[in-house]
């Protein structure tokens, strides 16, 4: 019972860390990387799919992403989807290839991106704390129903708190690394 509660809390915390990692990967730093377009969705025969499902996405150079749709009729839709995503990208079509240049980040834009990153990190911390709260509530309920002793509950709460501290430290480390990456010129 106790192990199950701790395991569930730990899994929720790990999911929050993974979500933060994915969100931080989407925030661009001025260098091109193909993962930047992973979350961009395009309409394909009535359903929304990721760009990398309808096109070949690769790096042209360190500042350009090349997107080559598998079907010619998808060029306009893919270009529009990239332009409409919230990354501030301006793709250009060149024949059957879409080139997506990465604009240089200004100092002001870097500061804005840092604020966005901090917001994402705070969201992850809230998720982690919610997992801790849920675990502690489950432990208190078990104690109230006399399924566990007070000592067991206290030890389990300490274990959950240690997992929480570890996860929050990891969030802070990821935040620090992304801030350094964003502010590097």
C-alpha positions in Angstrom: 0.0 0.0 0.0 2.6 2.5 1.0 4.9 1.6 -1.8 2.1 2.0 -4.3 1.3 5.6 -3.0 5.0 6.5 -3.2 5.4 4.9 -6.6 2.4 6.8 -7.9 3.7 10.1 -6.6 7.1 9.4 -8.1 5.6 8.6 -11.5 3.6 11.8 -11.5 6.7 13.8 -10.6 8.7 12.1 -13.4 5.9 12.9 -15.9 6.0 16.6 -14.8 9.8 16.6 -15.4 9.4 15.0 -18.9 6.7 17.5 -19.8 9.0 20.3 -18.7 11.9 18.8 -20.7 9.6 18.7 -23.8 8.4 22.2 -23.3 11.9 23.6 -22.9 13.0 21.8 -26.1 10.3 23.7 -28.0 11.7 27.1 -26.9 14.2 28.1 -29.5 17.6 29.6 -28.8 18.5 30.9 -32.2 20.1 27.7 -33.4 18.1 25.4 -35.6 17.1 21.9 -34.5 14.5 19.7 -36.1 12.8 19.0 -32.7 11.6 22.6 -32.9 8.8 21.6 -35.4 7.7 18.4 -33.6 4.7 20.0 -32.1 3.6 21.9 -35.2 0.4 20.3 -36.5 -0.9 20.4 -40.1 -4.2 19.3 -41.6 -3.8 16.1 -43.6 -6.9 14.7 -45.3 -9.2 15.9 -42.5 -7.0 15.1 -39.5 -4.4 17.0 -37.6 -0.9 15.4 -37.8 2.6 16.5 -36.9 4.7 18.1 -39.6 7.3 15.3 -39.4 4.5 12.8 -40.4 3.9 14.5 -43.7 7.3 15.9 -44.5 11.0 15.2 -44.3 12.5 17.6 -41.7 16.2 18.1 -41.6 18.9 20.8 -41.0 20.1 22.8 -43.9 22.8 24.4 -41.8 23.1 25.6 -38.2 20.5 28.4 -38.8 18.1 26.8 -41.3 15.6 23.9 -41.1 14.6 22.3 -44.4 11.1 20.8 -44.7 10.3 18.8 -47.8 6.6 17.6 -47.8 6.1 14.1 -49.2 3.2 15.4 -51.4 3.4 18.6 -53.4 -0.2 19.6 -52.5 0.9 19.8 -48.8 3.6 22.6 -49.3 1.1 25.5 -48.7 -0.5 23.8 -45.7 2.9 23.0 -44.1 4.2 26.5 -44.7 1.0 28.0 -43.2 1.2 25.7 -40.2 4.8 26.7 -39.5 4.0 30.4 -39.9 1.0 30.2 -37.6 2.8 28.3 -34.8 3.8 30.5 -31.9 7.6 30.3 -32.6 7.9 33.5 -34.6 9.2 31.6 -37.7 8.9 32.9 -41.3 9.2 29.9 -43.7 9.9 30.5 -47.4 9.1 28.0 -50.2 11.7 27.2 -52.8 10.3 24.8 -55.3 9.2 21.7 -53.4 11.4 22.6 -50.4 10.4 24.9 -47.5 13.3 26.7 -45.8 12.8 27.9 -42.3 15.5 30.4 -41.3 16.1 31.0 -37.6 16.1 34.7 -36.9 18.7 36.1 -34.5 17.3 36.7 -31.0 17.4 40.3 -29.8 18.3 41.0 -26.1 14.7 41.9 -25.4 13.4 38.7 -27.0 15.9 36.7 -25.0 14.6 38.2 -21.8 11.0 37.5 -22.9 12.0 33.9 -23.6 13.6 33.6 -20.1 10.3 34.7 -18.6 8.5 32.1 -20.6 11.0 29.4 -19.4 10.5 30.5 -15.8 6.7 30.2 -16.2 7.1 26.7 -17.6 9.4 25.7 -14.7 6.9 27.1 -12.2 4.2 25.0 -13.8 6.3 21.9 -13.4 6.9 22.7 -9.8 3.2 23.1 -9.2 2.5 19.7 -10.8 5.2 18.2 -8.5 3.7 19.7 -5.4 0.2 18.5 -6.5 1.6 15.0 -6.7 3.1 15.4 -3.2 -0.3 16.7 -1.9 -2.2 13.8 -3.5 0.2 11.3 -1.9 0.0 12.9 1.5 -3.8 12.9 1.3 -3.8 9.2 0.4 -1.5 8.5 3.4 -3.7 10.4 5.8 -6.7 8.5 4.5 -4.9 5.2 5.1 -4.0 6.3 8.6 -7.5 7.4 9.4 -8.8 4.0 8.2 -6.2 2.3 10.4 -4.5 0.6 7.4 -1.1 2.0 8.5 0.5 3.2 11.7 1.5 6.8 12.4 5.2 5.9 12.2 4.6 4.3 8.8 2.7 7.4 7.6 5.4 9.8 8.9 8.2 7.8 7.2 6.2 7.6 3.9 5.6 11.4 4.0 9.3 11.9 4.5 10.0 9.7 1.5 7.5 11.6 -0.6 9.0 14.9 0.5 12.5 13.7 -0.4 11.2 12.7 -3.9 9.6 16.2 -4.2 12.8 18.0 -3.2 14.7 15.9 -5.7 12.3 16.7 -8.5 12.2 20.4 -7.7 16.0 20.5 -7.7 15.9 18.8 -11.2 13.5 21.5 -12.4 15.8 24.2 -11.1 18.8 22.6 -12.8 16.9 22.4 -16.1 15.7 26.0 -15.8 19.2 27.2 -15.1 20.6 25.4 -18.1 18.0 26.7 -20.4 18.5 30.3 -19.2 22.2 30.0 -19.8 21.5 28.7 -23.3 19.0 31.5 -24.0 21.3 34.3 -22.9 24.3 33.0 -24.8 24.9 35.1 -27.8 
